[in-house]
Amino acid sequence: QVRLDESGGGLVQAGGSLRLSCAASGNIFSINDMRWYRQAPGKQRDLVAAITSSGSTTYADSVKGRFTISRDNAKNTVYLQMNSLKPEDTAVYYCNADVVHTYVGRYWGQGTQVTVSS
């Protein structure tokens, strides 16, 4: 069994910064891609950023230049540094990881709320 635990969400004013963390634990041999998604009320869950095991990254156009995804493979942890936050970044942020054990499974965290006030 694998568990993803997110932390770092909260309330911040527009222009501020937050850093999200997501730590994977349990039956893990290795982790392939790790991702951050977000879901605003009444909207679909959208991909924000992704990072491969070797560190290659991709971003949604809406966050390019403001958000940075990184990971610590030794700690099985992925981070999302969010700068210059805007009210439209308000959402529940979820991490997601492709975990290798006896097979490759895709796992989700429980989500962490990010609220940006104007």
C-alpha distances in whole Angstrom, upper triangle without the diagonal:
4,7,10,13,17,20,24,25,28,32,34,37,38,39,36,33,29,26,23,20,16,14,11,9,6,6,8,12,13,14,16,18,17,19,20,22,24,25,28,30,31,30,27,24,25,24,26,25,23,22,22,20,24,25,27,27,28,29,30,34,34,32,34,35,34,30,29,25,24,21,21,19,19,17,15,17,19,22,24,28,30,34,37,35,36,36,35,31,31,27,24,22,18,16,15,13,13,10,11,9,11,12,12,10,11,10,12,13,15,18,21,25,27,31,34,37,41
4,7,10,13,17,20,22,25,29,31,34,35,35,33,29,26,23,19,16,12,10,7,6,5,6,7,11,12,11,14,15,14,16,17,18,21,22,26,27,29,27,25,22,23,21,22,21,19,19,19,18,21,22,24,23,24,25,27,30,30,29,30,32,30,26,25,21,20,17,17,16,16,14,11,13,15,18,20,24,26,30,33,31,33,33,31,28,28,24,21,19,15,13,11,10,10,8,10,10,12,12,11,9,10,7,9,10,12,15,18,22,24,28,31,34,37
4,6,10,13,17,18,21,25,27,31,32,32,29,26,23,20,16,13,10,8,6,5,6,9,10,13,14,12,15,16,13,15,15,17,19,20,23,25,27,25,23,20,21,20,21,20,19,19,19,18,22,22,24,23,24,24,25,29,29,27,28,30,28,24,23,20,19,16,16,16,16,13,11,12,13,16,18,22,23,27,30,28,30,30,29,25,25,21,18,16,13,11,10,10,12,10,13,13,16,16,14,12,11,8,8,7,9,12,15,18,21,24,27,31,34
4,7,10,14,15,18,22,24,27,28,28,26,23,19,16,13,10,6,6,4,7,9,12,11,15,14,12,14,14,11,12,12,13,15,17,20,22,24,23,21,17,18,17,17,17,16,16,17,17,20,19,21,20,21,21,22,26,25,23,25,26,24,21,19,16,16,14,14,14,15,12,10,9,10,12,14,18,20,23,26,24,26,26,25,22,21,18,15,13,9,7,8,8,11,10,14,15,18,17,15,12,11,7,6,5,7,9,12,15,18,21,24,27,31
4,7,10,12,15,19,21,25,26,26,23,20,17,14,11,8,5,5,7,8,11,14,14,18,17,15,17,16,13,13,13,14,15,17,20,22,24,23,22,18,19,18,18,17,17,17,19,19,22,21,23,21,22,22,23,26,25,23,25,26,23,20,19,16,16,14,15,15,16,12,11,9,10,12,14,16,18,22,25,23,25,25,24,21,20,17,14,12,10,8,10,11,15,14,17,18,21,21,19,16,14,11,9,6,7,8,9,13,15,19,22,25,28
4,7,8,12,16,17,21,22,22,20,17,13,11,7,5,4,7,9,12,15,18,17,20,19,16,18,16,13,12,10,12,13,15,17,19,22,21,20,16,17,16,15,15,16,16,19,19,22,20,21,20,20,19,20,23,22,20,22,23,20,17,16,14,14,13,14,16,17,14,12,10,9,9,11,13,15,18,21,19,21,21,21,17,16,14,11,9,8,7,10,12,16,16,20,21,24,23,21,18,16,12,10,6,7,6,6,10,12,15,18,21,25
4,6,9,13,15,18,20,20,17,14,10,9,6,5,6,9,12,14,18,21,20,23,21,19,21,19,15,15,12,14,14,16,18,20,23,22,22,18,19,18,17,17,18,18,21,21,23,21,23,21,22,20,21,24,22,20,22,22,19,16,16,15,15,14,15,18,18,15,14,11,11,10,10,12,13,16,19,17,20,20,20,17,15,14,11,10,10,10,14,15,19,19,23,24,28,27,24,22,19,16,13,10,10,8,6,9,10,14,16,19,23
4,7,10,11,15,17,17,13,11,7,6,4,6,9,12,15,18,21,24,23,26,24,21,23,21,17,16,13,15,14,16,17,20,23,22,22,19,19,18,16,16,18,19,22,22,24,22,23,21,21,20,20,23,21,18,20,20,17,14,14,14,15,15,16,19,20,17,16,13,12,10,9,10,11,13,16,14,17,17,18,15,14,13,12,10,12,12,16,18,22,22,26,27,31,30,27,25,22,19,16,13,13,10,7,9,9,12,13,17,20
4,7,9,13,14,15,12,10,7,8,6,9,11,14,17,20,23,26,25,28,26,23,24,22,18,16,13,13,12,14,14,16,20,19,19,17,17,17,15,16,18,20,23,24,26,23,24,22,21,19,19,21,19,17,20,20,16,14,15,15,17,17,19,22,23,20,19,16,14,12,10,11,10,13,15,12,14,14,15,12,10,10,9,8,11,12,16,19,22,24,27,29,32,31,28,26,22,19,16,13,12,9,5,5,5,8,10,13,17
4,7,10,13,14,11,10,8,10,10,12,15,18,21,23,26,30,29,32,30,27,28,25,22,19,16,16,14,15,14,16,20,20,21,19,19,20,18,19,22,23,27,28,30,27,28,25,24,22,21,23,20,18,21,21,17,16,18,18,20,21,23,25,26,23,23,19,18,15,14,13,12,14,15,12,14,13,15,12,10,10,10,11,14,16,19,22,26,27,31,33,36,35,32,29,26,23,19,16,15,12,8,6,5,6,8,11,14
4,7,10,12,10,10,9,12,13,16,18,21,24,27,30,33,33,35,33,30,31,28,25,22,18,18,15,16,15,16,20,20,22,20,21,21,19,21,24,26,29,31,32,29,30,26,26,23,22,23,20,18,21,21,17,17,19,20,22,24,26,29,30,27,26,23,21,18,16,15,13,13,14,11,12,11,13,11,9,11,12,13,16,19,22,25,29,31,34,36,39,38,35,32,29,26,23,20,18,15,11,8,6,5,6,7,11
4,7,8,6,7,8,11,13,16,19,23,26,29,32,35,34,36,34,31,31,29,25,22,19,19,16,17,16,18,21,21,23,21,21,21,19,20,23,25,29,31,32,28,29,25,25,22,21,22,18,17,19,19,15,15,18,19,21,23,25,29,30,27,27,23,21,18,15,13,11,11,10,8,9,9,12,11,10,12,14,14,18,20,24,27,30,32,35,38,41,39,36,34,30,28,24,22,21,17,14,11,8,6,5,6,9
4,6,6,8,10,14,16,20,23,26,29,32,36,38,37,40,37,34,34,31,27,25,21,21,18,19,17,19,22,22,24,23,22,23,20,22,25,27,31,33,34,30,30,27,26,23,22,22,18,17,19,19,15,16,19,21,23,26,28,31,33,30,30,26,24,20,18,15,12,11,9,8,8,8,12,11,11,14,16,17,21,23,26,29,33,35,38,41,44,42,39,37,33,31,27,25,24,20,17,14,11,8,5,5,6
4,5,9,11,15,17,20,23,27,30,33,37,39,38,40,37,34,33,30,27,24,20,20,18,18,17,19,22,21,23,22,21,21,18,20,24,26,30,32,33,29,29,25,24,20,19,19,15,14,17,16,13,14,17,20,23,26,28,31,33,31,30,27,24,20,17,15,11,10,7,5,5,6,10,9,10,14,17,17,21,23,26,29,32,35,38,41,44,42,39,36,33,31,28,26,25,21,18,15,12,9,6,6,5
4,7,10,14,16,20,23,26,30,33,36,39,37,39,36,33,32,29,26,23,20,21,19,20,19,21,24,23,25,23,22,22,18,20,23,25,28,31,31,27,27,23,22,19,19,18,15,13,15,13,10,12,15,18,21,24,27,30,32,30,29,26,23,19,16,13,10,7,4,5,6,9,12,11,13,16,18,18,22,23,26,29,32,34,38,41,44,42,38,37,33,31,28,26,26,22,19,17,13,12,9,9,9
4,7,11,13,17,20,24,27,30,34,36,35,37,34,31,31,28,25,22,19,20,18,20,19,21,25,24,25,23,22,21,18,19,22,24,27,29,29,26,26,23,22,19,19,19,16,14,16,14,11,12,14,17,19,22,24,28,29,27,27,23,21,17,14,11,8,6,5,6,8,11,13,11,12,15,17,17,20,21,25,27,31,32,36,38,42,40,37,35,32,29,26,24,24,20,17,15,12,11,8,10,11
4,7,10,13,17,20,23,27,30,33,31,33,30,27,27,25,21,19,16,17,16,19,18,21,24,23,24,22,20,19,16,16,19,20,24,25,26,22,23,20,20,17,18,18,16,13,15,13,9,9,11,14,16,18,20,24,25,23,23,19,17,13,10,7,5,4,6,6,10,12,14,11,12,15,16,15,17,18,22,24,27,29,32,35,38,37,34,32,28,26,24,21,21,18,15,14,11,11,10,12,14
4,7,10,13,17,20,23,27,29,28,30,27,24,25,22,19,17,14,15,14,17,17,20,23,22,22,20,19,18,15,15,18,19,22,23,24,21,22,19,19,17,18,19,17,13,16,15,11,10,11,12,14,16,18,21,23,20,20,16,14,10,8,6,5,7,9,8,12,13,15,11,12,13,13,12,14,15,19,21,24,26,29,32,35,34,31,29,26,23,20,18,18,15,12,11,9,10,10,13,15
4,7,10,13,17,20,23,26,24,26,24,21,22,19,16,14,12,14,14,17,18,21,24,23,23,20,19,17,14,14,15,16,19,20,21,18,19,17,18,16,17,19,17,14,16,15,12,9,9,10,11,12,14,18,19,16,16,13,10,7,6,4,6,9,12,11,15,16,17,13,14,14,14,11,13,13,16,18,22,23,26,28,32,31,28,26,23,21,18,16,17,14,11,12,10,13,13,17,19
4,7,10,13,17,20,23,21,24,21,18,19,17,13,12,9,12,12,15,17,20,23,21,20,17,16,15,13,12,14,14,18,18,20,17,19,16,17,16,17,19,18,14,16,17,14,11,10,9,10,11,13,16,18,15,14,10,8,5,5,6,8,11,14,13,16,17,17,13,13,13,11,9,10,9,13,15,19,20,23,25,29,27,24,22,20,17,15,12,13,10,8,10,9,13,14,18,20
4,7,10,13,17,19,18,20,18,16,17,15,12,11,10,13,14,17,19,22,25,23,22,19,18,16,14,13,14,14,16,16,18,16,18,16,18,17,19,21,20,17,19,19,17,13,12,10,10,9,10,13,14,11,11,7,6,5,7,9,11,15,18,17,20,21,20,17,17,16,13,10,10,9,12,13,16,17,20,22,26,25,22,20,18,15,13,11,12,11,10,12,13,16,18,21,24
4,7,10,13,16,15,17,15,13,14,13,10,10,9,12,14,17,19,22,24,23,21,17,17,15,14,13,13,13,15,15,18,16,18,16,18,17,19,22,21,19,20,21,19,15,14,11,11,9,10,12,13,10,8,5,5,6,9,12,14,18,21,19,22,23,22,18,18,16,13,10,9,6,9,10,13,13,17,19,22,21,19,17,14,12,10,8,10,10,10,13,14,18,20,24,27
4,7,10,13,12,14,13,11,14,14,11,12,12,15,17,20,23,25,27,26,24,20,20,18,18,16,15,14,16,15,18,17,19,18,20,20,22,26,25,22,23,24,22,19,17,14,12,10,9,10,11,7,6,4,7,9,12,15,17,21,24,23,26,26,26,22,22,20,17,14,12,9,10,10,13,12,15,16,20,20,17,16,14,12,11,9,12,12,13,16,18,21,24,27,30
4,7,9,8,11,10,9,12,12,10,12,13,16,18,21,24,26,28,27,24,21,21,19,19,17,15,15,15,14,17,17,19,19,21,21,23,27,27,24,25,26,25,21,19,16,14,11,11,10,11,8,5,6,9,12,15,18,20,24,27,26,28,29,28,24,24,22,18,16,13,10,10,8,10,9,12,13,16,16,14,13,12,9,10,9,12,13,15,19,20,24,26,30,33
4,7,7,10,11,11,14,15,14,16,17,19,22,24,27,29,31,29,27,24,24,22,22,21,19,18,18,16,20,20,22,22,24,25,27,31,30,28,29,30,28,25,23,19,18,14,13,12,12,9,7,9,12,15,18,21,24,27,31,29,32,32,31,28,27,25,21,19,16,13,13,11,13,10,12,12,15,16,15,13,13,11,12,11,14,16,17,21,23,27,30,33,36
4,6,9,11,12,15,17,16,18,20,22,24,26,29,31,33,31,29,26,26,25,25,24,22,21,20,18,22,22,25,25,27,28,30,33,33,31,32,33,32,28,26,23,21,18,16,14,14,12,10,13,16,19,22,25,27,31,34,33,35,35,34,31,30,27,24,22,18,16,15,13,13,10,11,10,13,14,14,13,13,12,13,13,16,18,20,24,26,30,33,36,39
4,7,9,11,14,17,16,19,21,23,26,28,31,33,34,33,30,27,27,25,26,25,22,21,20,17,21,22,25,25,27,29,30,34,34,32,33,35,34,30,27,24,22,19,17,15,15,14,12,14,17,21,24,27,30,33,37,35,37,38,36,33,33,30,26,24,20,17,16,13,12,9,9,6,9,11,11,11,13,12,15,15,18,21,23,27,29,33,35,39,42
4,6,7,11,13,14,17,19,22,25,27,30,33,34,32,29,26,26,24,24,22,19,18,16,14,17,19,21,22,24,26,28,32,32,30,31,32,31,27,25,21,19,16,14,11,12,11,9,12,15,18,21,25,28,31,34,33,36,36,35,31,32,29,26,23,19,16,14,11,10,6,6,5,9,10,10,10,12,12,14,15,18,21,23,26,28,32,34,38,41
4,7,10,14,15,18,21,24,27,29,33,35,37,34,31,28,28,25,26,23,20,18,16,13,16,18,20,22,24,26,29,32,33,31,31,33,32,28,26,22,20,16,15,11,11,12,10,14,16,20,23,26,29,33,36,35,37,38,37,34,34,31,28,25,22,18,16,13,11,8,5,5,8,10,10,11,14,14,17,18,22,24,26,29,31,35,37,40,43
4,7,10,11,15,18,21,24,27,31,33,35,32,29,26,25,22,22,20,16,14,12,9,12,14,16,18,20,23,25,29,30,28,28,29,29,25,22,18,16,13,12,8,10,11,8,11,13,17,20,23,26,29,33,32,35,36,34,31,31,29,26,23,20,16,14,10,9,6,5,7,11,11,9,11,12,13,16,17,21,22,24,28,29,32,34,38,41
4,7,8,11,14,17,21,24,27,30,31,29,26,22,21,18,19,16,13,11,9,7,11,12,14,15,17,19,22,25,26,24,24,26,25,22,19,15,14,11,11,8,10,11,7,10,11,14,17,20,23,26,30,29,31,32,31,27,28,26,23,20,17,13,11,7,6,4,6,9,12,11,9,10,10,11,13,14,18,19,21,25,25,29,31,35,37
4,7,10,14,16,20,23,27,29,30,28,24,21,20,16,17,14,11,9,6,5,9,10,11,13,14,17,20,23,24,23,22,24,24,21,18,14,13,11,12,10,13,14,10,12,11,15,17,20,23,26,29,28,30,32,30,26,28,25,23,20,17,13,11,7,5,6,7,11,14,12,9,10,10,12,14,16,20,20,22,25,26,29,31,35,37
4,7,10,13,17,20,23,26,27,24,21,18,16,13,13,11,7,6,4,6,9,9,9,10,11,13,16,19,21,19,19,21,21,17,15,12,11,10,12,11,15,15,11,11,10,13,14,17,20,23,26,25,27,28,26,23,24,22,20,17,14,11,8,6,6,8,10,14,17,14,11,11,9,11,12,14,18,18,20,23,23,26,28,31,33
4,7,10,14,17,20,24,25,22,19,16,14,11,11,9,6,5,6,8,11,10,11,10,11,12,14,18,19,17,17,19,19,15,13,9,9,8,11,11,14,13,10,9,7,10,11,14,17,20,23,22,24,25,23,20,21,19,17,13,11,7,6,4,7,9,12,15,18,16,13,12,9,10,10,11,15,14,16,19,19,23,24,28,30
4,7,10,14,17,20,21,19,16,12,11,7,8,6,4,6,9,11,14,12,12,10,9,10,11,15,16,14,15,17,16,13,12,8,10,10,13,14,17,16,13,11,8,9,9,13,14,18,20,19,21,22,20,16,18,15,14,10,8,6,5,6,9,12,15,18,21,19,15,14,11,10,10,11,14,12,14,16,16,20,21,25,27
4,7,10,14,17,19,16,14,10,9,6,5,5,6,9,12,14,17,14,14,11,11,10,10,14,14,12,14,16,14,11,11,8,11,12,15,16,19,17,14,12,9,9,8,11,12,15,18,16,17,18,16,13,14,12,10,7,6,5,6,9,12,15,18,21,24,22,18,16,13,12,10,10,12,10,11,13,13,16,17,21,23
4,7,10,14,15,12,10,6,5,4,5,7,9,12,15,18,20,18,17,14,12,11,10,13,13,12,14,17,15,12,13,12,14,15,19,20,23,21,18,15,12,12,11,13,13,16,18,16,16,17,14,11,12,9,8,6,5,6,8,11,14,17,20,23,26,23,20,17,13,12,10,10,12,9,11,12,12,15,17,20,22
4,7,10,12,9,8,5,5,7,7,10,12,16,19,21,23,21,20,17,15,12,11,14,12,12,15,17,15,13,15,14,17,18,21,23,25,23,20,18,15,14,12,14,13,16,17,14,14,13,11,9,9,6,5,4,6,9,11,14,17,20,24,26,29,26,23,20,16,15,12,12,12,9,9,9,9,12,14,17,19
4,7,8,6,6,4,6,9,10,13,16,19,22,25,27,25,24,20,18,16,13,16,14,14,18,20,18,16,18,17,20,22,25,26,29,26,24,21,18,18,15,17,16,18,19,16,15,13,11,10,9,5,5,7,8,11,13,17,20,22,26,28,31,28,25,22,18,17,13,13,12,9,10,10,10,12,14,17,19
4,6,5,7,7,9,12,12,16,19,22,25,28,30,27,26,23,21,18,15,17,14,15,18,21,18,17,20,20,23,24,28,29,32,29,27,24,21,20,17,19,16,18,18,15,13,11,9,8,7,4,6,9,11,15,17,21,24,26,30,32,34,32,29,26,22,20,17,16,15,12,12,10,10,10,12,14,16
4,6,8,10,12,15,16,19,22,26,29,31,33,31,30,27,24,21,19,20,17,18,22,24,22,21,24,23,26,28,31,32,35,32,29,27,24,23,21,22,20,22,21,18,16,13,11,11,9,7,8,12,14,17,19,23,26,28,32,34,36,34,31,27,24,22,19,18,16,13,13,11,12,12,14,15,17
4,7,10,12,16,17,21,23,27,30,32,35,32,31,28,25,22,19,21,18,20,24,26,24,23,26,25,29,30,33,34,37,34,32,29,27,26,23,25,22,24,24,20,18,16,13,14,12,10,12,14,16,19,21,24,27,29,33,35,37,34,31,28,24,23,20,20,18,16,17,15,16,15,17,18,20
4,7,9,12,14,18,20,24,26,29,32,29,28,24,22,19,16,17,15,17,20,23,22,21,23,23,26,27,31,32,35,32,29,27,24,23,21,23,21,23,22,19,17,15,12,12,12,10,11,13,14,17,18,22,24,27,31,33,35,32,29,26,22,21,18,19,17,15,16,15,15,15,17,19,20
4,6,10,12,16,18,21,24,27,29,27,25,22,19,17,14,16,15,17,20,23,22,20,22,21,24,25,29,29,32,30,27,25,22,22,20,22,20,23,23,20,19,17,14,14,13,11,11,12,12,15,16,19,21,24,27,30,31,28,25,22,19,18,16,17,16,14,16,15,16,17,19,21,23
4,7,9,12,14,18,20,23,25,23,22,19,17,15,12,15,14,15,18,21,19,17,19,18,21,22,25,26,29,26,23,21,19,18,17,19,18,21,21,19,18,17,14,13,12,9,9,9,9,11,12,15,18,21,24,26,28,25,22,19,16,15,12,13,13,11,13,13,14,16,18,21,23
4,6,9,12,15,18,21,23,21,19,16,13,11,9,12,11,12,14,18,17,15,16,15,18,20,23,24,27,26,23,21,17,17,15,17,16,19,19,17,16,16,13,12,13,10,11,10,10,11,12,15,17,20,24,27,29,26,22,20,16,16,14,15,15,13,15,15,15,17,18,21,22
4,6,8,12,14,17,19,17,15,12,10,8,7,10,11,10,12,16,15,13,13,12,15,17,20,21,24,23,20,18,15,14,13,15,15,17,19,17,17,18,15,12,14,12,12,10,9,10,10,12,15,18,21,24,27,24,20,18,14,15,13,14,16,13,15,16,15,18,19,22,24
4,7,11,14,17,19,16,14,11,8,6,5,9,8,7,9,12,11,9,10,9,13,15,19,20,23,22,19,17,13,12,10,12,11,14,15,13,14,15,13,10,12,11,12,9,10,10,11,14,16,19,23,26,28,26,22,20,17,16,14,15,16,14,14,14,13,16,16,20,21
4,7,11,14,15,12,11,7,6,4,6,10,10,8,9,12,11,8,8,6,10,12,16,17,20,19,17,14,11,10,8,11,11,14,16,15,17,18,16,13,16,14,14,11,11,10,10,12,14,17,20,24,27,24,20,19,16,16,14,15,17,15,16,17,16,18,19,22,24
4,7,10,12,9,8,6,5,7,9,13,14,12,12,14,14,11,10,7,9,10,14,14,18,17,15,13,10,10,10,13,14,17,19,19,20,22,20,17,19,17,17,13,12,10,9,10,11,14,17,21,23,21,17,16,14,14,14,15,18,16,17,19,18,21,22,26,27
4,7,8,6,5,4,7,9,12,15,17,15,14,16,16,13,10,7,7,8,11,11,15,15,13,11,9,10,10,13,15,18,21,21,23,25,23,20,22,20,19,16,14,11,11,10,11,13,16,19,22,20,17,16,14,15,15,16,19,18,19,21,21,24,25,28,30
4,5,5,5,7,9,12,15,18,20,18,17,19,19,16,13,10,10,9,11,11,14,15,12,12,11,13,14,17,19,22,25,25,27,29,27,23,25,24,22,19,17,14,12,10,10,12,13,17,20,18,14,15,14,15,16,18,21,21,22,24,24,28,28,32,34
4,6,8,10,13,16,19,22,24,21,20,21,22,19,15,12,10,8,10,8,11,13,10,11,11,13,15,18,21,24,27,27,29,31,29,26,28,26,24,21,19,15,13,10,10,11,12,15,18,17,14,15,14,16,17,18,22,22,23,26,26,29,30,34,36
4,6,9,13,16,19,22,24,21,20,21,22,19,15,13,11,10,11,9,13,15,13,14,13,15,17,19,21,24,27,27,30,32,31,27,29,28,27,23,21,18,17,14,14,15,15,18,21,20,17,19,18,19,21,22,25,25,26,28,28,31,32,35,37
4,6,10,13,17,19,21,18,16,17,18,15,12,9,7,8,10,10,13,14,13,13,11,12,13,15,18,20,23,24,26,29,27,24,26,25,24,21,19,16,16,14,14,16,17,20,24,22,19,20,18,19,20,21,24,23,23,26,25,28,28,32,33
4,7,11,14,16,19,16,14,15,17,14,12,10,9,10,13,13,17,18,16,15,13,14,14,16,18,20,23,23,25,28,26,23,26,25,24,21,20,17,16,15,15,17,18,22,25,23,20,20,19,20,20,22,25,24,24,26,25,28,28,32,33
4,7,11,13,15,13,11,12,14,11,9,7,8,10,14,15,18,18,17,15,12,12,12,13,15,17,19,20,22,24,22,19,22,21,21,18,17,15,14,14,15,18,20,23,26,24,20,20,18,19,19,20,23,21,22,23,22,25,25,28,29
4,7,9,12,10,9,11,13,11,10,9,11,13,17,18,21,21,19,17,14,14,12,14,15,17,18,19,20,22,20,17,20,20,20,17,16,15,14,15,16,19,21,25,28,25,21,21,18,19,19,20,22,20,21,22,21,23,23,27,27
4,6,8,7,6,9,10,8,8,9,12,15,18,20,23,23,20,18,14,13,11,12,12,14,15,15,16,19,16,14,17,17,17,14,15,14,15,16,18,21,24,27,30,27,23,23,19,20,19,19,21,19,19,20,18,20,20,23,24
4,5,6,6,10,11,10,11,11,15,18,22,23,26,25,23,21,17,16,13,14,13,15,15,14,15,17,14,12,15,15,16,14,15,15,15,17,19,23,26,29,32,29,25,24,20,21,19,20,21,19,19,19,17,19,18,22,22
4,6,5,9,10,10,12,14,17,21,24,26,29,28,26,24,20,18,15,16,14,15,15,14,14,16,13,13,16,17,18,17,18,18,19,21,23,26,29,33,35,32,29,27,24,24,23,23,25,22,22,21,19,20,19,22,21
4,6,9,9,9,12,14,18,21,25,27,30,29,27,24,20,18,14,14,12,12,12,11,10,12,10,9,13,14,16,15,17,18,19,22,24,27,30,34,36,34,30,28,25,25,22,22,23,20,19,18,16,17,15,18,18
4,6,5,6,9,11,14,18,21,24,27,25,24,21,17,15,11,11,9,9,10,9,10,13,11,9,12,13,15,13,15,16,18,20,23,26,29,32,35,32,29,27,24,23,21,21,22,19,18,17,14,16,14,17,18
4,5,6,8,11,14,18,21,23,26,26,24,21,18,15,12,12,10,10,11,12,13,16,14,12,16,17,19,16,18,18,19,21,23,26,29,32,35,33,29,28,25,25,23,23,25,22,21,20,18,19,18,20,20
4,6,8,11,14,18,21,24,27,26,25,22,18,16,13,11,10,9,9,11,13,16,16,14,17,19,21,18,20,20,22,23,25,28,31,34,37,35,31,31,27,27,25,25,26,23,22,22,19,20,18,20,20
4,7,10,13,17,20,23,26,24,24,20,17,14,10,8,6,5,6,8,10,14,13,11,14,16,18,16,18,18,20,22,25,27,30,34,37,35,31,30,27,26,24,23,24,21,19,18,15,16,14,17,17
4,7,10,14,17,20,22,21,20,17,13,10,7,5,4,6,8,9,12,14,14,11,14,15,16,13,15,14,17,18,21,24,27,30,33,31,28,26,23,22,20,19,21,18,16,16,14,15,14,18,19
4,7,10,14,16,19,18,17,14,11,8,6,5,7,8,12,12,15,18,17,14,17,17,17,14,15,14,16,17,20,22,24,28,31,29,26,25,22,21,20,19,21,18,17,18,16,18,18,21,22
4,7,11,13,16,15,14,11,7,6,5,6,9,12,15,15,18,20,19,15,18,17,17,13,13,11,13,13,16,18,21,24,27,25,22,21,18,18,17,16,19,16,16,17,16,19,19,23,24
4,7,10,13,12,11,9,6,5,7,8,11,14,18,18,21,23,22,19,21,20,19,15,15,12,13,13,15,17,19,22,26,24,21,21,19,18,17,17,19,18,18,20,18,22,22,26,27
4,6,9,8,8,6,4,6,9,11,14,17,21,21,24,26,25,21,23,22,20,16,15,12,13,11,14,14,16,19,23,22,19,19,17,16,16,16,19,18,18,20,20,23,24,28,30
4,6,5,6,5,6,8,12,14,17,20,24,24,27,29,28,25,26,25,23,19,18,14,15,13,15,14,16,18,22,22,19,19,18,18,18,17,20,20,20,23,22,26,27,30,33
4,5,5,6,8,11,15,17,20,23,27,27,30,32,31,27,28,27,24,21,19,15,15,12,13,12,13,15,19,19,17,17,17,16,17,17,21,21,22,25,25,28,30,33,36
4,6,8,11,13,17,19,23,25,29,29,32,34,33,30,30,29,26,23,21,18,17,15,16,14,15,16,20,20,19,19,19,18,20,19,22,23,23,26,27,30,32,35,38
4,5,9,11,15,17,21,24,27,27,30,31,31,27,28,26,23,20,18,15,15,14,15,14,15,16,20,20,19,19,18,17,17,16,19,19,20,23,24,27,29,32,35
4,7,10,14,17,20,23,27,26,29,30,29,26,26,24,21,18,16,12,12,10,11,10,12,13,17,17,15,15,14,13,14,13,17,17,18,22,22,26,28,32,34
4,7,10,13,16,20,23,22,25,27,26,22,23,21,19,15,13,10,11,10,12,12,15,17,20,20,17,16,15,13,13,12,15,15,15,18,19,23,24,28,31
4,7,10,13,17,20,19,22,24,23,19,20,18,16,13,11,8,9,9,12,13,16,18,22,21,18,17,15,13,13,12,15,14,14,17,17,20,22,25,28
4,6,10,13,16,16,19,21,20,16,17,17,15,12,11,9,11,12,15,16,19,22,26,24,21,20,18,16,14,13,15,13,13,15,14,18,19,22,25
4,6,10,13,12,15,17,17,13,14,14,13,10,11,10,12,14,17,19,22,25,28,27,23,22,19,17,15,14,16,13,12,13,12,15,16,19,21
4,7,10,10,14,16,16,13,15,15,15,12,14,13,16,17,21,22,25,28,32,30,27,26,23,21,19,17,19,16,14,15,12,15,14,18,20
4,7,7,10,13,13,9,12,13,14,12,14,14,17,19,23,25,28,31,34,32,29,27,24,23,20,18,19,16,14,13,10,12,11,15,16
4,5,9,12,13,11,13,15,17,15,18,18,21,23,26,28,32,34,38,36,33,31,28,26,24,22,23,19,17,16,12,13,11,14,15
4,7,10,11,10,13,15,18,17,20,21,24,26,29,31,35,38,41,39,35,34,30,29,26,25,25,21,19,17,13,13,10,12,12
4,7,8,7,9,12,14,14,17,19,22,24,28,30,34,36,40,38,34,32,28,27,24,22,22,18,16,14,10,9,7,9,10
4,5,5,8,11,14,15,18,20,23,26,29,32,35,38,41,39,35,33,30,28,25,23,23,19,17,14,11,9,6,8,8
4,5,6,9,13,14,18,20,23,27,30,33,36,39,42,40,36,34,30,28,25,23,22,18,16,13,10,7,5,6,6
4,5,8,12,13,16,19,22,25,28,31,34,37,40,37,34,31,28,26,23,22,21,17,16,13,10,9,8,9,10
4,6,9,10,13,16,18,22,25,27,31,34,37,34,31,28,25,23,20,19,18,14,13,10,8,7,7,10,11
4,7,9,13,16,19,22,26,28,32,34,37,35,31,29,25,23,19,18,16,13,11,8,5,5,5,8,11
4,6,9,13,16,19,23,25,29,31,34,31,28,25,22,19,16,14,13,10,8,6,6,7,9,12,14
4,7,10,13,17,20,22,26,28,31,29,25,22,19,16,13,11,9,6,5,4,6,8,11,15,18
4,7,10,14,17,19,23,25,28,26,23,20,16,14,11,9,9,5,5,6,7,10,13,16,19
4,7,10,14,16,19,22,24,22,19,16,13,10,7,6,7,4,7,9,11,14,17,20,23
4,7,11,12,16,19,21,20,16,14,11,8,6,5,8,7,9,12,13,17,19,23,25
4,7,9,13,16,18,16,13,10,7,6,5,6,10,10,13,15,17,20,22,26,29
4,6,10,12,15,13,10,8,6,5,7,9,13,13,16,19,20,24,26,29,32
4,7,10,12,10,6,6,4,7,9,12,16,17,19,22,24,27,29,33,35
4,7,10,8,5,5,6,7,11,13,16,18,21,24,26,29,31,35,38
4,7,6,4,7,9,11,14,16,20,22,24,28,29,33,35,39,41
4,5,6,8,11,12,16,18,21,23,26,30,31,35,37,41,44
4,7,9,13,14,18,20,23,26,29,32,34,38,40,44,47
4,6,10,12,16,19,22,24,27,31,33,36,39,42,45
4,7,10,13,16,20,22,25,28,30,33,35,39,41
4,6,10,13,16,18,22,25,27,30,33,36,39
4,7,10,14,15,18,21,23,27,29,33,35
4,7,10,12,15,19,21,24,27,30,33
4,7,8,12,15,17,21,23,27,30
4,6,9,12,15,18,21,25,28
4,7,10,13,16,20,23,26
4,7,10,13,16,19,23
4,7,10,13,16,20
4,6,10,13,16
4,7,10,13
4,6,10
4,7
4
